[in-house]
Amino acid sequence: MLGHRALTCILRRHIEDEQLQPGDLLFQGESGGILAGSVIRRAWRSARKAVLPTHVYESPAGRRVYDNRNTG
């Protein structure tokens, strides 16, 4: 699993490569706007499946991105 420093480097590289400015979207949809909810849900489901044990993945915990709103 990547640590905070590695993720920070990846995000900074993305910002640099895309020449993003303050106020720009970090991740954009196909037409440059906000990502579609269906895209976010698919990515979230794939990420959960890739890193969680089967019993946790199949549980309701964190099934939706919104479920993590108050976590932490």
mmCIF file of the N, C-alpha and C atoms, coordinates in Angstrom:
data_MODEL
# 
_entry.id   MODEL 
# 
loop_
_atom_site.group_PDB 
_atom_site.id 
_atom_site.type_symbol 
_atom_site.label_atom_id 
_atom_site.label_alt_id 
_atom_site.label_comp_id 
_atom_site.label_asym_id 
_atom_site.label_entity_id 
_atom_site.label_seq_id 
_atom_site.pdbx_PDB_ins_code 
_atom_site.Cartn_x 
_atom_site.Cartn_y 
_atom_site.Cartn_z 
_atom_site.occupancy 
_atom_site.B_iso_or_equiv 
_atom_site.pdbx_formal_charge 
_atom_site.auth_seq_id 
_atom_site.auth_comp_id 
_atom_site.auth_asym_id 
_atom_site.auth_atom_id 
_atom_site.pdbx_PDB_model_num 
ATOM 1   N N  . MET A 1 1  ? 0.845   -1.176  0.000   1.00 0.00 ? 1  MET A N  1 
ATOM 2   C CA . MET A 1 1  ? 0.000   0.000   0.000   1.00 0.00 ? 1  MET A CA 1 
ATOM 3   C C  . MET A 1 1  ? 0.893   1.242   0.000   1.00 0.00 ? 1  MET A C  1 
ATOM 4   N N  . LEU A 1 2  ? 0.500   2.241   -0.720  1.00 0.00 ? 2  LEU A N  1 
ATOM 5   C CA . LEU A 1 2  ? 1.277   3.470   -0.799  1.00 0.00 ? 2  LEU A CA 1 
ATOM 6   C C  . LEU A 1 2  ? 1.126   4.308   0.455   1.00 0.00 ? 2  LEU A C  1 
ATOM 7   N N  . GLY A 1 3  ? 2.223   4.951   0.870   1.00 0.00 ? 3  GLY A N  1 
ATOM 8   C CA . GLY A 1 3  ? 2.171   5.845   2.020   1.00 0.00 ? 3  GLY A CA 1 
ATOM 9   C C  . GLY A 1 3  ? 1.775   7.249   1.585   1.00 0.00 ? 3  GLY A C  1 
ATOM 10  N N  . HIS A 1 4  ? 1.594   8.107   2.589   1.00 0.00 ? 4  HIS A N  1 
ATOM 11  C CA . HIS A 1 4  ? 1.185   9.484   2.328   1.00 0.00 ? 4  HIS A CA 1 
ATOM 12  C C  . HIS A 1 4  ? 2.165   10.221  1.407   1.00 0.00 ? 4  HIS A C  1 
ATOM 13  N N  . ARG A 1 5  ? 3.453   10.025  1.631   1.00 0.00 ? 5  ARG A N  1 
ATOM 14  C CA . ARG A 1 5  ? 4.448   10.713  0.800   1.00 0.00 ? 5  ARG A CA 1 
ATOM 15  C C  . ARG A 1 5  ? 4.368   10.278  -0.655  1.00 0.00 ? 5  ARG A C  1 
ATOM 16  N N  . ALA A 1 6  ? 4.205   8.992   -0.870  1.00 0.00 ? 6  ALA A N  1 
ATOM 17  C CA . ALA A 1 6  ? 4.113   8.486   -2.250  1.00 0.00 ? 6  ALA A CA 1 
ATOM 18  C C  . ALA A 1 6  ? 2.869   9.038   -2.938  1.00 0.00 ? 6  ALA A C  1 
ATOM 19  N N  . LEU A 1 7  ? 1.746   9.053   -2.219  1.00 0.00 ? 7  LEU A N  1 
ATOM 20  C CA . LEU A 1 7  ? 0.515   9.584   -2.808  1.00 0.00 ? 7  LEU A CA 1 
ATOM 21  C C  . LEU A 1 7  ? 0.640   11.075  -3.095  1.00 0.00 ? 7  LEU A C  1 
ATOM 22  N N  . THR A 1 8  ? 1.292   11.797  -2.195  1.00 0.00 ? 8  THR A N  1 
ATOM 23  C CA . THR A 1 8  ? 1.512   13.230  -2.412  1.00 0.00 ? 8  THR A CA 1 
ATOM 24  C C  . THR A 1 8  ? 2.333   13.456  -3.668  1.00 0.00 ? 8  THR A C  1 
ATOM 25  N N  . CYS A 1 9  ? 3.363   12.655  -3.869  1.00 0.00 ? 9  CYS A N  1 
ATOM 26  C CA . CYS A 1 9  ? 4.197   12.781  -5.074  1.00 0.00 ? 9  CYS A CA 1 
ATOM 27  C C  . CYS A 1 9  ? 3.380   12.505  -6.339  1.00 0.00 ? 9  CYS A C  1 
ATOM 28  N N  . ILE A 1 10 ? 2.533   11.482  -6.286  1.00 0.00 ? 10 ILE A N  1 
ATOM 29  C CA . ILE A 1 10 ? 1.699   11.145  -7.444  1.00 0.00 ? 10 ILE A CA 1 
ATOM 30  C C  . ILE A 1 10 ? 0.754   12.299  -7.767  1.00 0.00 ? 10 ILE A C  1 
ATOM 31  N N  . LEU A 1 11 ? 0.099   12.853  -6.749  1.00 0.00 ? 11 LEU A N  1 
ATOM 32  C CA . LEU A 1 11 ? -0.828  13.964  -6.977  1.00 0.00 ? 11 LEU A CA 1 
ATOM 33  C C  . LEU A 1 11 ? -0.107  15.210  -7.486  1.00 0.00 ? 11 LEU A C  1 
ATOM 34  N N  . ARG A 1 12 ? 1.048   15.504  -6.922  1.00 0.00 ? 12 ARG A N  1 
ATOM 35  C CA . ARG A 1 12 ? 1.801   16.680  -7.392  1.00 0.00 ? 12 ARG A CA 1 
ATOM 36  C C  . ARG A 1 12 ? 2.232   16.509  -8.845  1.00 0.00 ? 12 ARG A C  1 
ATOM 37  N N  . ARG A 1 13 ? 2.630   15.303  -9.218  1.00 0.00 ? 13 ARG A N  1 
ATOM 38  C CA . ARG A 1 13 ? 3.024   15.023  -10.603 1.00 0.00 ? 13 ARG A CA 1 
ATOM 39  C C  . ARG A 1 13 ? 1.824   15.207  -11.527 1.00 0.00 ? 13 ARG A C  1 
ATOM 40  N N  . HIS A 1 14 ? 0.659   14.726  -11.100 1.00 0.00 ? 14 HIS A N  1 
ATOM 41  C CA . HIS A 1 14 ? -0.571  14.870  -11.885 1.00 0.00 ? 14 HIS A CA 1 
ATOM 42  C C  . HIS A 1 14 ? -0.884  16.353  -12.090 1.00 0.00 ? 14 HIS A C  1 
ATOM 43  N N  . ILE A 1 15 ? -0.803  17.123  -11.030 1.00 0.00 ? 15 ILE A N  1 
ATOM 44  C CA . ILE A 1 15 ? -1.076  18.562  -11.098 1.00 0.00 ? 15 ILE A CA 1 
ATOM 45  C C  . ILE A 1 15 ? -0.102  19.241  -12.059 1.00 0.00 ? 15 ILE A C  1 
ATOM 46  N N  . GLU A 1 16 ? 1.151   18.854  -11.971 1.00 0.00 ? 16 GLU A N  1 
ATOM 47  C CA . GLU A 1 16 ? 2.178   19.427  -12.848 1.00 0.00 ? 16 GLU A CA 1 
ATOM 48  C C  . GLU A 1 16 ? 1.951   19.020  -14.307 1.00 0.00 ? 16 GLU A C  1 
ATOM 49  N N  . ASP A 1 17 ? 1.721   17.724  -14.526 1.00 0.00 ? 17 ASP A N  1 
ATOM 50  C CA . ASP A 1 17 ? 1.523   17.216  -15.888 1.00 0.00 ? 17 ASP A CA 1 
ATOM 51  C C  . ASP A 1 17 ? 0.313   17.858  -16.567 1.00 0.00 ? 17 ASP A C  1 
ATOM 52  N N  . GLU A 1 18 ? -0.750  18.050  -15.796 1.00 0.00 ? 18 GLU A N  1 
ATOM 53  C CA . GLU A 1 18 ? -1.983  18.620  -16.345 1.00 0.00 ? 18 GLU A CA 1 
ATOM 54  C C  . GLU A 1 18 ? -1.981  20.151  -16.326 1.00 0.00 ? 18 GLU A C  1 
ATOM 55  N N  . GLN A 1 19 ? -0.925  20.727  -15.763 1.00 0.00 ? 19 GLN A N  1 
ATOM 56  C CA . GLN A 1 19 ? -0.784  22.185  -15.655 1.00 0.00 ? 19 GLN A CA 1 
ATOM 57  C C  . GLN A 1 19 ? -2.022  22.811  -14.989 1.00 0.00 ? 19 GLN A C  1 
ATOM 58  N N  . LEU A 1 20 ? -2.447  22.183  -13.895 1.00 0.00 ? 20 LEU A N  1 
ATOM 59  C CA . LEU A 1 20 ? -3.630  22.655  -13.184 1.00 0.00 ? 20 LEU A CA 1 
ATOM 60  C C  . LEU A 1 20 ? -3.325  23.933  -12.417 1.00 0.00 ? 20 LEU A C  1 
ATOM 61  N N  . GLN A 1 21 ? -4.315  24.785  -12.343 1.00 0.00 ? 21 GLN A N  1 
ATOM 62  C CA . GLN A 1 21 ? -4.223  26.057  -11.633 1.00 0.00 ? 21 GLN A CA 1 
ATOM 63  C C  . GLN A 1 21 ? -5.190  26.026  -10.455 1.00 0.00 ? 21 GLN A C  1 
ATOM 64  N N  . PRO A 1 22 ? -4.989  26.915  -9.460  1.00 0.00 ? 22 PRO A N  1 
ATOM 65  C CA . PRO A 1 22 ? -5.932  26.962  -8.348  1.00 0.00 ? 22 PRO A CA 1 
ATOM 66  C C  . PRO A 1 22 ? -7.366  27.112  -8.876  1.00 0.00 ? 22 PRO A C  1 
ATOM 67  N N  . GLY A 1 23 ? -8.260  26.319  -8.324  1.00 0.00 ? 23 GLY A N  1 
ATOM 68  C CA . GLY A 1 23 ? -9.657  26.344  -8.765  1.00 0.00 ? 23 GLY A CA 1 
ATOM 69  C C  . GLY A 1 23 ? -9.987  25.305  -9.819  1.00 0.00 ? 23 GLY A C  1 
ATOM 70  N N  . ASP A 1 24 ? -8.960  24.725  -10.487 1.00 0.00 ? 24 ASP A N  1 
ATOM 71  C CA . ASP A 1 24 ? -9.197  23.668  -11.470 1.00 0.00 ? 24 ASP A CA 1 
ATOM 72  C C  . ASP A 1 24 ? -9.594  22.377  -10.755 1.00 0.00 ? 24 ASP A C  1 
ATOM 73  N N  . LEU A 1 25 ? -10.314 21.523  -11.449 1.00 0.00 ? 25 LEU A N  1 
ATOM 74  C CA . LEU A 1 25 ? -10.669 20.216  -10.901 1.00 0.00 ? 25 LEU A CA 1 
ATOM 75  C C  . LEU A 1 25 ? -9.454  19.304  -10.935 1.00 0.00 ? 25 LEU A C  1 
ATOM 76  N N  . LEU A 1 26 ? -9.215  18.588  -9.846  1.00 0.00 ? 26 LEU A N  1 
ATOM 77  C CA . LEU A 1 26 ? -8.080  17.675  -9.779  1.00 0.00 ? 26 LEU A CA 1 
ATOM 78  C C  . LEU A 1 26 ? -8.284  16.499  -10.728 1.00 0.00 ? 26 LEU A C  1 
ATOM 79  N N  . PHE A 1 27 ? -9.487  15.948  -10.735 1.00 0.00 ? 27 PHE A N  1 
ATOM 80  C CA . PHE A 1 27 ? -9.840  14.862  -11.650 1.00 0.00 ? 27 PHE A CA 1 
ATOM 81  C C  . PHE A 1 27 ? -11.089 15.300  -12.398 1.00 0.00 ? 27 PHE A C  1 
ATOM 82  N N  . GLN A 1 28 ? -11.010 15.293  -13.705 1.00 0.00 ? 28 GLN A N  1 
ATOM 83  C CA . GLN A 1 28 ? -12.102 15.805  -14.526 1.00 0.00 ? 28 GLN A CA 1 
ATOM 84  C C  . GLN A 1 28 ? -12.790 14.687  -15.299 1.00 0.00 ? 28 GLN A C  1 
ATOM 85  N N  . GLY A 1 29 ? -14.049 14.936  -15.632 1.00 0.00 ? 29 GLY A N  1 
ATOM 86  C CA . GLY A 1 29 ? -14.794 14.021  -16.482 1.00 0.00 ? 29 GLY A CA 1 
ATOM 87  C C  . GLY A 1 29 ? -14.335 14.152  -17.924 1.00 0.00 ? 29 GLY A C  1 
ATOM 88  N N  . GLU A 1 30 ? -14.937 13.384  -18.795 1.00 0.00 ? 30 GLU A N  1 
ATOM 89  C CA . GLU A 1 30 ? -14.546 13.374  -20.205 1.00 0.00 ? 30 GLU A CA 1 
ATOM 90  C C  . GLU A 1 30 ? -14.603 14.742  -20.860 1.00 0.00 ? 30 GLU A C  1 
ATOM 91  N N  . SER A 1 31 ? -15.601 15.531  -20.511 1.00 0.00 ? 31 SER A N  1 
ATOM 92  C CA . SER A 1 31 ? -15.745 16.846  -21.141 1.00 0.00 ? 31 SER A CA 1 
ATOM 93  C C  . SER A 1 31 ? -15.098 17.963  -20.334 1.00 0.00 ? 31 SER A C  1 
ATOM 94  N N  . GLY A 1 32 ? -14.301 17.586  -19.337 1.00 0.00 ? 32 GLY A N  1 
ATOM 95  C CA . GLY A 1 32 ? -13.605 18.583  -18.530 1.00 0.00 ? 32 GLY A CA 1 
ATOM 96  C C  . GLY A 1 32 ? -14.366 19.029  -17.305 1.00 0.00 ? 32 GLY A C  1 
ATOM 97  N N  . GLY A 1 33 ? -15.569 18.521  -17.123 1.00 0.00 ? 33 GLY A N  1 
ATOM 98  C CA . GLY A 1 33 ? -16.382 18.888  -15.972 1.00 0.00 ? 33 GLY A CA 1 
ATOM 99  C C  . GLY A 1 33 ? -16.218 17.910  -14.824 1.00 0.00 ? 33 GLY A C  1 
ATOM 100 N N  . ILE A 1 34 ? -17.182 17.922  -13.936 1.00 0.00 ? 34 ILE A N  1 
ATOM 101 C CA . ILE A 1 34 ? -17.170 17.046  -12.769 1.00 0.00 ? 34 ILE A CA 1 
ATOM 102 C C  . ILE A 1 34 ? -17.351 15.595  -13.214 1.00 0.00 ? 34 ILE A C  1 
ATOM 103 N N  . LEU A 1 35 ? -16.631 14.687  -12.550 1.00 0.00 ? 35 LEU A N  1 
ATOM 104 C CA . LEU A 1 35 ? -16.760 13.261  -12.842 1.00 0.00 ? 35 LEU A CA 1 
ATOM 105 C C  . LEU A 1 35 ? -18.184 12.795  -12.586 1.00 0.00 ? 35 LEU A C  1 
ATOM 106 N N  . ALA A 1 36 ? -18.674 11.926  -13.434 1.00 0.00 ? 36 ALA A N  1 
ATOM 107 C CA . ALA A 1 36 ? -20.006 11.350  -13.257 1.00 0.00 ? 36 ALA A CA 1 
ATOM 108 C C  . ALA A 1 36 ? -20.007 10.456  -12.023 1.00 0.00 ? 36 ALA A C  1 
ATOM 109 N N  . GLY A 1 37 ? -21.130 10.441  -11.325 1.00 0.00 ? 37 GLY A N  1 
ATOM 110 C CA . GLY A 1 37 ? -21.262 9.597   -10.142 1.00 0.00 ? 37 GLY A CA 1 
ATOM 111 C C  . GLY A 1 37 ? -21.001 8.137   -10.437 1.00 0.00 ? 37 GLY A C  1 
ATOM 112 N N  . SER A 1 38 ? -21.404 7.681   -11.617 1.00 0.00 ? 38 SER A N  1 
ATOM 113 C CA . SER A 1 38 ? -21.197 6.277   -11.981 1.00 0.00 ? 38 SER A CA 1 
ATOM 114 C C  . SER A 1 38 ? -19.706 5.950   -12.097 1.00 0.00 ? 38 SER A C  1 
ATOM 115 N N  . VAL A 1 39 ? -18.910 6.896   -12.549 1.00 0.00 ? 39 VAL A N  1 
ATOM 116 C CA . VAL A 1 39 ? -17.454 6.697   -12.669 1.00 0.00 ? 39 VAL A CA 1 
ATOM 117 C C  . VAL A 1 39 ? -16.847 6.581   -11.277 1.00 0.00 ? 39 VAL A C  1 
ATOM 118 N N  . ILE A 1 40 ? -17.259 7.457   -10.392 1.00 0.00 ? 40 ILE A N  1 
ATOM 119 C CA . ILE A 1 40 ? -16.739 7.436   -9.023  1.00 0.00 ? 40 ILE A CA 1 
ATOM 120 C C  . ILE A 1 40 ? -17.132 6.128   -8.331  1.00 0.00 ? 40 ILE A C  1 
ATOM 121 N N  . ARG A 1 41 ? -18.382 5.705   -8.495  1.00 0.00 ? 41 ARG A N  1 
ATOM 122 C CA . ARG A 1 41 ? -18.840 4.461   -7.860  1.00 0.00 ? 41 ARG A CA 1 
ATOM 123 C C  . ARG A 1 41 ? -18.065 3.254   -8.375  1.00 0.00 ? 41 ARG A C  1 
ATOM 124 N N  . ARG A 1 42 ? -17.821 3.186   -9.680  1.00 0.00 ? 42 ARG A N  1 
ATOM 125 C CA . ARG A 1 42 ? -17.055 2.055   -10.244 1.00 0.00 ? 42 ARG A CA 1 
ATOM 126 C C  . ARG A 1 42 ? -15.630 2.047   -9.712  1.00 0.00 ? 42 ARG A C  1 
ATOM 127 N N  . ALA A 1 43 ? -14.999 3.216   -9.656  1.00 0.00 ? 43 ALA A N  1 
ATOM 128 C CA . ALA A 1 43 ? -13.628 3.304   -9.151  1.00 0.00 ? 43 ALA A CA 1 
ATOM 129 C C  . ALA A 1 43 ? -13.573 2.907   -7.673  1.00 0.00 ? 43 ALA A C  1 
ATOM 130 N N  . TRP A 1 44 ? -14.547 3.370   -6.894  1.00 0.00 ? 44 TRP A N  1 
ATOM 131 C CA . TRP A 1 44 ? -14.597 3.049   -5.465  1.00 0.00 ? 44 TRP A CA 1 
ATOM 132 C C  . TRP A 1 44 ? -14.773 1.539   -5.273  1.00 0.00 ? 44 TRP A C  1 
ATOM 133 N N  . ARG A 1 45 ? -15.689 0.946   -6.015  1.00 0.00 ? 45 ARG A N  1 
ATOM 134 C CA . ARG A 1 45 ? -15.947 -0.496  -5.905  1.00 0.00 ? 45 ARG A CA 1 
ATOM 135 C C  . ARG A 1 45 ? -14.689 -1.290  -6.272  1.00 0.00 ? 45 ARG A C  1 
ATOM 136 N N  . SER A 1 46 ? -14.011 -0.900  -7.339  1.00 0.00 ? 46 SER A N  1 
ATOM 137 C CA . SER A 1 46 ? -12.782 -1.589  -7.760  1.00 0.00 ? 46 SER A CA 1 
ATOM 138 C C  . SER A 1 46 ? -11.678 -1.447  -6.721  1.00 0.00 ? 46 SER A C  1 
ATOM 139 N N  . ALA A 1 47 ? -11.537 -0.258  -6.161  1.00 0.00 ? 47 ALA A N  1 
ATOM 140 C CA . ALA A 1 47 ? -10.498 -0.023  -5.151  1.00 0.00 ? 47 ALA A CA 1 
ATOM 141 C C  . ALA A 1 47 ? -10.770 -0.846  -3.901  1.00 0.00 ? 47 ALA A C  1 
ATOM 142 N N  . ARG A 1 48 ? -12.020 -0.871  -3.460  1.00 0.00 ? 48 ARG A N  1 
ATOM 143 C CA . ARG A 1 48 ? -12.375 -1.668  -2.280  1.00 0.00 ? 48 ARG A CA 1 
ATOM 144 C C  . ARG A 1 48 ? -12.071 -3.143  -2.511  1.00 0.00 ? 48 ARG A C  1 
ATOM 145 N N  . LYS A 1 49 ? -12.449 -3.632  -3.683  1.00 0.00 ? 49 LYS A N  1 
ATOM 146 C CA . LYS A 1 49 ? -12.247 -5.051  -3.986  1.00 0.00 ? 49 LYS A CA 1 
ATOM 147 C C  . LYS A 1 49 ? -10.757 -5.396  -4.034  1.00 0.00 ? 49 LYS A C  1 
ATOM 148 N N  . ALA A 1 50 ? -9.948  -4.462  -4.527  1.00 0.00 ? 50 ALA A N  1 
ATOM 149 C CA . ALA A 1 50 ? -8.507  -4.704  -4.671  1.00 0.00 ? 50 ALA A CA 1 
ATOM 150 C C  . ALA A 1 50 ? -7.778  -4.761  -3.326  1.00 0.00 ? 50 ALA A C  1 
ATOM 151 N N  . VAL A 1 51 ? -8.273  -4.047  -2.322  1.00 0.00 ? 51 VAL A N  1 
ATOM 152 C CA . VAL A 1 51 ? -7.504  -3.940  -1.073  1.00 0.00 ? 51 VAL A CA 1 
ATOM 153 C C  . VAL A 1 51 ? -8.145  -4.585  0.147   1.00 0.00 ? 51 VAL A C  1 
ATOM 154 N N  . LEU A 1 52 ? -9.425  -4.895  0.090   1.00 0.00 ? 52 LEU A N  1 
ATOM 155 C CA . LEU A 1 52 ? -10.099 -5.426  1.274   1.00 0.00 ? 52 LEU A CA 1 
ATOM 156 C C  . LEU A 1 52 ? -10.238 -6.940  1.227   1.00 0.00 ? 52 LEU A C  1 
ATOM 157 N N  . PRO A 1 53 ? -10.169 -7.576  2.406   1.00 0.00 ? 53 PRO A N  1 
ATOM 158 C CA . PRO A 1 53 ? -10.476 -9.007  2.448   1.00 0.00 ? 53 PRO A CA 1 
ATOM 159 C C  . PRO A 1 53 ? -11.932 -9.211  2.001   1.00 0.00 ? 53 PRO A C  1 
ATOM 160 N N  . THR A 1 54 ? -12.234 -10.358 1.467   1.00 0.00 ? 54 THR A N  1 
ATOM 161 C CA . THR A 1 54 ? -13.563 -10.640 0.921   1.00 0.00 ? 54 THR A CA 1 
ATOM 162 C C  . THR A 1 54 ? -14.683 -10.343 1.911   1.00 0.00 ? 54 THR A C  1 
ATOM 163 N N  . HIS A 1 55 ? -14.533 -10.769 3.176   1.00 0.00 ? 55 HIS A N  1 
ATOM 164 C CA . HIS A 1 55 ? -15.615 -10.573 4.145   1.00 0.00 ? 55 HIS A CA 1 
ATOM 165 C C  . HIS A 1 55 ? -15.879 -9.093  4.425   1.00 0.00 ? 55 HIS A C  1 
ATOM 166 N N  . VAL A 1 56 ? -14.853 -8.261  4.347   1.00 0.00 ? 56 VAL A N  1 
ATOM 167 C CA . VAL A 1 56 ? -15.042 -6.822  4.552   1.00 0.00 ? 56 VAL A CA 1 
ATOM 168 C C  . VAL A 1 56 ? -15.635 -6.199  3.291   1.00 0.00 ? 56 VAL A C  1 
ATOM 169 N N  . TYR A 1 57 ? -15.135 -6.600  2.136   1.00 0.00 ? 57 TYR A N  1 
ATOM 170 C CA . TYR A 1 57 ? -15.669 -6.082  0.874   1.00 0.00 ? 57 TYR A CA 1 
ATOM 171 C C  . TYR A 1 57 ? -17.168 -6.369  0.756   1.00 0.00 ? 57 TYR A C  1 
ATOM 172 N N  . GLU A 1 58 ? -17.587 -7.546  1.155   1.00 0.00 ? 58 GLU A N  1 
ATOM 173 C CA . GLU A 1 58 ? -18.988 -7.932  1.035   1.00 0.00 ? 58 GLU A CA 1 
ATOM 174 C C  . GLU A 1 58 ? -19.879 -7.356  2.131   1.00 0.00 ? 58 GLU A C  1 
ATOM 175 N N  . SER A 1 59 ? -19.272 -6.773  3.157   1.00 0.00 ? 59 SER A N  1 
ATOM 176 C CA . SER A 1 59 ? -20.055 -6.160  4.234   1.00 0.00 ? 59 SER A CA 1 
ATOM 177 C C  . SER A 1 59 ? -20.534 -4.774  3.790   1.00 0.00 ? 59 SER A C  1 
ATOM 178 N N  . PRO A 1 60 ? -21.497 -4.203  4.508   1.00 0.00 ? 60 PRO A N  1 
ATOM 179 C CA . PRO A 1 60 ? -21.980 -2.865  4.138   1.00 0.00 ? 60 PRO A CA 1 
ATOM 180 C C  . PRO A 1 60 ? -21.006 -1.739  4.511   1.00 0.00 ? 60 PRO A C  1 
ATOM 181 N N  . ALA A 1 61 ? -19.981 -2.051  5.291   1.00 0.00 ? 61 ALA A N  1 
ATOM 182 C CA . ALA A 1 61 ? -19.040 -1.015  5.751   1.00 0.00 ? 61 ALA A CA 1 
ATOM 183 C C  . ALA A 1 61 ? -18.320 -0.371  4.574   1.00 0.00 ? 61 ALA A C  1 
ATOM 184 N N  . GLY A 1 62 ? -18.493 0.916   4.416   1.00 0.00 ? 62 GLY A N  1 
ATOM 185 C CA . GLY A 1 62 ? -17.797 1.650   3.363   1.00 0.00 ? 62 GLY A CA 1 
ATOM 186 C C  . GLY A 1 62 ? -18.222 1.298   1.957   1.00 0.00 ? 62 GLY A C  1 
ATOM 187 N N  . ARG A 1 63 ? -19.386 0.682   1.808   1.00 0.00 ? 63 ARG A N  1 
ATOM 188 C CA . ARG A 1 63 ? -19.821 0.279   0.470   1.00 0.00 ? 63 ARG A CA 1 
ATOM 189 C C  . ARG A 1 63 ? -19.980 1.481   -0.457  1.00 0.00 ? 63 ARG A C  1 
ATOM 190 N N  . ARG A 1 64 ? -20.482 2.579   0.098   1.00 0.00 ? 64 ARG A N  1 
ATOM 191 C CA . ARG A 1 64 ? -20.625 3.812   -0.685  1.00 0.00 ? 64 ARG A CA 1 
ATOM 192 C C  . ARG A 1 64 ? -19.574 4.816   -0.222  1.00 0.00 ? 64 ARG A C  1 
ATOM 193 N N  . VAL A 1 65 ? -19.095 5.647   -1.102  1.00 0.00 ? 65 VAL A N  1 
ATOM 194 C CA . VAL A 1 65 ? -18.117 6.676   -0.727  1.00 0.00 ? 65 VAL A CA 1 
ATOM 195 C C  . VAL A 1 65 ? -18.686 7.512   0.416   1.00 0.00 ? 65 VAL A C  1 
ATOM 196 N N  . TYR A 1 66 ? -19.962 7.836   0.342   1.00 0.00 ? 66 TYR A N  1 
ATOM 197 C CA . TYR A 1 66 ? -20.616 8.657   1.357   1.00 0.00 ? 66 TYR A CA 1 
ATOM 198 C C  . TYR A 1 66 ? -20.529 8.024   2.741   1.00 0.00 ? 66 TYR A C  1 
ATOM 199 N N  . ASP A 1 67 ? -20.473 6.697   2.821   1.00 0.00 ? 67 ASP A N  1 
ATOM 200 C CA . ASP A 1 67 ? -20.403 6.008   4.107   1.00 0.00 ? 67 ASP A CA 1 
ATOM 201 C C  . ASP A 1 67 ? -19.160 6.401   4.901   1.00 0.00 ? 67 ASP A C  1 
ATOM 202 N N  . ASN A 1 68 ? -18.144 6.885   4.228   1.00 0.00 ? 68 ASN A N  1 
ATOM 203 C CA . ASN A 1 68 ? -16.896 7.267   4.898   1.00 0.00 ? 68 ASN A CA 1 
ATOM 204 C C  . ASN A 1 68 ? -16.846 8.722   5.309   1.00 0.00 ? 68 ASN A C  1 
ATOM 205 N N  . ARG A 1 69 ? -17.914 9.434   5.108   1.00 0.00 ? 69 ARG A N  1 
ATOM 206 C CA . ARG A 1 69 ? -17.953 10.869  5.359   1.00 0.00 ? 69 ARG A CA 1 
ATOM 207 C C  . ARG A 1 69 ? -17.484 11.245  6.752   1.00 0.00 ? 69 ARG A C  1 
ATOM 208 N N  . ASN A 1 70 ? -17.919 10.511  7.761   1.00 0.00 ? 70 ASN A N  1 
ATOM 209 C CA . ASN A 1 70 ? -17.582 10.850  9.136   1.00 0.00 ? 70 ASN A CA 1 
ATOM 210 C C  . ASN A 1 70 ? -16.475 9.972   9.713   1.00 0.00 ? 70 ASN A C  1 
ATOM 211 N N  . THR A 1 71 ? -15.834 9.186   8.862   1.00 0.00 ? 71 THR A N  1 
ATOM 212 C CA . THR A 1 71 ? -14.748 8.318   9.320   1.00 0.00 ? 71 THR A CA 1 
ATOM 213 C C  . THR A 1 71 ? -13.488 9.135   9.545   1.00 0.00 ? 71 THR A C  1 
ATOM 214 N N  . GLY A 1 72 ? -12.759 8.750   10.565  1.00 0.00 ? 72 GLY A N  1 
ATOM 215 C CA . GLY A 1 72 ? -11.468 9.400   10.767  1.00 0.00 ? 72 GLY A CA 1 
ATOM 216 C C  . GLY A 1 72 ? -11.472 10.216  11.991  1.00 0.00 ? 72 GLY A C  1 
# 
